[in-house]
């Protein structure tokens, strides 16, 4: 490969934007495709094929992780816990741990800035935003299941919350600062927003003011989709969100086994599969993997500042709860080998899904046509008759 544009043409671009950050010739830009995927675009008039972009590209590197230990990575300690502030715990994803940790880092001046994802109502998409005060964190609470590119900024005195591919990119460009990693089972097209909004209110023209993929306020964890517009508030059952999720998945995610965010100082996720008190489960809990000195420092500060309550847990319980086993490894290994051998035209269910994701991620076909042909449910979302809950 000569540049990251070749990475995109192979379906391997994850849209992280590291290539743009390191290109001192301003030859790389990040675009959003017609199917809503972020990807690199190279100005061939400026590019000298120096290879800097490829050196920091996490998408170009394929890892055949054959053992569970390779997927889990180095873990110093594992915890389960939640934010002590009830509002933070309620509004935050899982147990609100990430919000609480960032708040403690800002309030103790351990960092000056926090880079977090927020929903930008002006573009109806999520993006990175720089937060300097703990009280501003309310803008970022919750998870965003759509791509965003890394900020082109100095991160040495900052904390940033990222996915596995983004954390790997930050390590490649030797970015300093604190890295909070998210457990990740796949990233998605930014048109995932449009899909769920269409399910909520159809062809009506409504301005979205707030969008939450998972909101615990009604019914507790894990939560349903909440969409607030200038007219009404909508709640979409989680089953509908999950049904649509597969259609908007980035192809590169099919080949990735970094579910536990190997490059974070800490990695944080949902407590899937763990035996919990029902009240605690609904209120929200988070699991944490500590991977570095910086990671333990973040935990220690948050505990000392009474921002979080945690207890140690067997890391194997977390791994088993996430459904990571030999079958998971085999699926990822097969996907990489099929990709490398270009056997994605075979008429098998798993291969058809791989081909569908690749065609959509690279813009070879329109997302709605591809999902009708290759999707498990061969209809477009405009024909769904599943119920939508309307909050008046």
N, C-alpha and C positions, 0 to 999 in steps of 0.2 A: 504494500500500500504506500502511496506517495503522500497522502494527506488525509485529514479526517473526513474529507468529502467521500473518499473511498469507503471509510467506515460506515458512513450513512447509507451509501448505495448497497452495502451488504446487509443492512438492517441491524447493525451493531451500535449505532449511536444511541446514547441514553439521554442526550440533551443537557448534560451537566454544565457545559460551558467552560470547562477547564482549558480547552484548546484556545478559546478566545482570550482568556486571561493571560496565557503565556506568549501569545503571538505579538511580538514587538513591531511587526510590520503592518498591523491592522488588516491582515488578510483574511481573518476568520470572523464571521458573524453568526449569531444564533437566530434562526427563523422558526416560525410556526407553520407547519404544512397545512394543506387544505383539510387533512384528517385530524388536525389538532396536535400533532407531535412536534416537539422541539427538536431541532437538528442543526448540525453545523453546515455552514455554506462558505466555500472558499472563493475568494477573488483571485482568479488565476493570473491576473495582471500584477498582483502584488506578491503572490506566493513564490518563494524560491525553493520550495521542497526541502527545507532544512530539517524537518522531522521533529521539531520541538512539540508540535501538537500531538503527534502520535505517542511520544514518550509519556505524556500525562493523561492519555485517553484510557479511561477504565473500560470502555466498551470494546476496544480492539483486542483486549486480553481475555482469552477464554480459559477458565480453570476447571480441570477435571478433578474435582474433589471426590475421592473414592472412599474416604473414611469419615465417620461422624465427627471425629476429633478435628478434622480439617474444616468442617462446616461450623463447628462451635467455636473454634479458635482458642486462644489463650484467655482463661478466665481466672482472675485472682479471687474474687468473691462474687456470690450471687445473692440477691436480696429480693424480697417482695415487700411492697409498702404503698403508702399514699400520702398526699399532701395534708398537713394538719388543718389548713384553712378550708372550711367547708365549701365556700364558693369556688375556690381553686379546684378542689376535688370534683365538684359537680360540673364545672364548665370545662375542665381539662379532659384530655383523652385518657382513658383508663383511670388511673388514680391521681392524675394531675401532677405527677412526680416531676416532669420536665419543667413545667411552669414554676414549680416551687424551687427547684434547684437553680434555675436562672435568676429568679428573684433574689435568692440568697447571695449569689455571686455579684449581682449589681449592688445590692444594699451594703455589702461588706467591701465594696470597691475592689474586689478581686479581679473584676473585668470592668471596662468602661462601656462596652457595647455588647449587645446580643443580636445576632442575626437569626430571624425567625420568619416563618411563612405566615402571611396574612391573606385574607380574601380582599381583593381590590374591586370594589363595586363599579369602578369606572371602566374596567376592561372585562369584568365578569370572570376573572381568573385569579389564581393565587400567585403570589410573588414574594421574594425575600424582602424584608424590611428591617431597618436598623432601629433597635430599641435601646434607649439609654436610661430609662426609669422603670422600676418594677411595676408601677401602676399601669404602664402602657401595655403590659403583657396580655391584658384581656383581649387585645386585638388578635392575638395569635393562638388562643386556646383551641384545642381540637386538632384533628388530623386533616391533611389534604392529600387526596389520592390522585393528583394530577401533576405532571412534570413542571419543574421550574429550574432555571439555570442559576448557578452559583453567583454570588455578588463579586464583582471585580473591585475588591477593596482590601485594605490592609487588615488582617485578622489577628495580629499578634497580641492585642490586648482585648480580645473578644471571646465570646462563646457562640457557637453556631450549632444548630440542630439540622441534621442531614440524613439522607438515605445512604445505603451502603456504597453505591456507585459514586456518590458525591464525596463521601468520606475517603474512598480510595483515591479519587482525583486530588483532594486536598493533601493527602500524604505524598502523592507524586509531585506536586508543585511545592512541597515542603512548607506548607502553610503552618504557621504557629498559631497558638491559641488553644482553646478547649473545644473538643468535638464531642457533641452528644449525638449518638447514632440511634436511629430508629430501626426496630425490626421491620423487615419489608418482604412481602410476598409478591411484589410486582408494582410497577408504576404505570401510569395511564395517560391516554390522550387528554388534552385539555377540553376536548369536546364532550368528555364525560359530564361536565357541568351542563352543557346544552341538552344532552339526552335526558337527564333527570329533571331539568327545568321544564322540558316539553311534556314529560309525563305528568308533572304537577299541574300545569295550567295551559297546556296545549298551544294553540296559535294566538292566544291573547297577548297583548303587548303589556308586559309588566316589568318594572325595573327591580332587579334583584339587589337587595340591600345587605343581606347576610346569607351565607351558605355554609352549612355544617354537614359533612358527610355522616357523622355519627354524633348524635346529641342524646345525653343521658337523662335529660329533664323529665321526659315522659317514659316511664317504664324501666329506667335504670340502664346499666351497662348491658350490652355493648352500644345500644342506641340506634335510633332511626335517622333518616335524612331530614334535616330541617331547612326550609327555604323561606326566608322573609323577603317579601317584595313591598313595593310602595302601596300595594292594595290589600294583600292578605298574607297570612302565614300558612305554610303547607308542611305536612309531615308525610314522608314516604316510607313505608315499611322497609326494614333492612333487607328482606327477601328480594324486593324489587331491585334495590341497589346491587345486590350480589348477582342477580340474574343478568344485569347489564354489564357488570364489571369485566367479564371475560372478553366482551366485544371490543373494549377500548384498551386492552393491555398492550404494552410495548413489546415488540418481538424480542428485544435483547433480554428482557426479563425471563423469557422461557429458557434461556441458556445460563441464567445466573443462580448460584446456590448460596449467595451471601445474605441469607435471611437474617442472620444475627449481627450484622454490621461489624465485621471483623476489624475495621479500622477506627472505630469510635474509641474515645477514652472511656466512655460507658456506652452500653447499648440498652435501650429501653423498649419494652413491648407489652402486649396484653397478656393477662394470666390465663390463656386458653388451657383447658384440660386440667386445671388444678382444683383440688377439693377446697372450697371456700365456704364460709358462712354465707347464707343467702343474702343477708342484709349487706354484708361487706362486699359481696360480689356485685350487687346492684349499684352500690355507691361508687364502686370503681377501685381497682387495685392495679398496680404496675409491677412488672418484674424488671430487674436490673442486673446486668452483667458488668462487672468492673474489670477493665483491661489494662489500666496504666496507673502510674502515680497520680497523674492529673485527674484521672477518674475517681480514685479514692479520695483525693482532696475535695472534689466537688461534693461527694457524698458526705464527707466529714463536716464540711461547712454547713450544708443544709440541715444536718442533724443537730449541730451545735447551735444553729440559729432557730431551732424548733420549727423548721419549715416542713420536715417530713418525718414520718414514723416508718421504720423499716425493721425487718428481721431477716436473718440469713436463711437461705433455702438451698436445697440440693440442686445444683445446676442441671442434673439429669432429669429432674422433674419438669423443669422449664422446657428442656429439649423435647421430652416425650409429649408434653402438653401441646407443643406447636406442631405435632404430627411429623417430626423429622425422624425418619428411620431409613432402612435400607431401600425401601420402595421409593422414597423421595430421591435418594441418591441415584438410583437406577434411572429414574425418569429424567433427571438432569443430565446424566452422562449420555443417555440415548439421544436426547435432544441435541447435544453438542456434536455427537458423532454423525447424526443424520444431517445436521447443518454442514459439517465439514465435507461430507460425501455428496452433498446436494441431492439428497433423496427425498426432498420435501414434496415431490409430485406423486408419491405413492398414495393410493386410495385407501388409507387407513385412517381411523378417526383421529388418533393423536397427531399423525402427520398432517392431516388436513387442517387441524387447528394451528399447527406451526406455520404452514403455508399461508393461512389466512392472516395471522399476526404479522408475518413478514411483508406480505403484499400491502397491508394497510399501513404499517410503520414506515415503509419506504415510498408510499404514495403511488404504488403501481396500480392500485385500484381504489375506487371510492369505498369508504368505510361501510356504507349501508348496503352496497351491492355485495361486498365480500362477506358481510355478516349474514346475509340472506343465503349465500351459497355455502359457506363453511361453518356458520355458527351452529351450536347445538340445537338452538331453537331458530328455525329458518323463517323468521319474520322480523320486520324492522320494528323499532320501539313505537312507531306511530300507530301500530295496530294492537298494542297491548290493551287488555281490558282489566288488568289487575287493579285492585282498589287503591285509591289515593285518599289519605285522611286530610280533610280540610279543617284547619284551625281558624275559627272566625275571631 
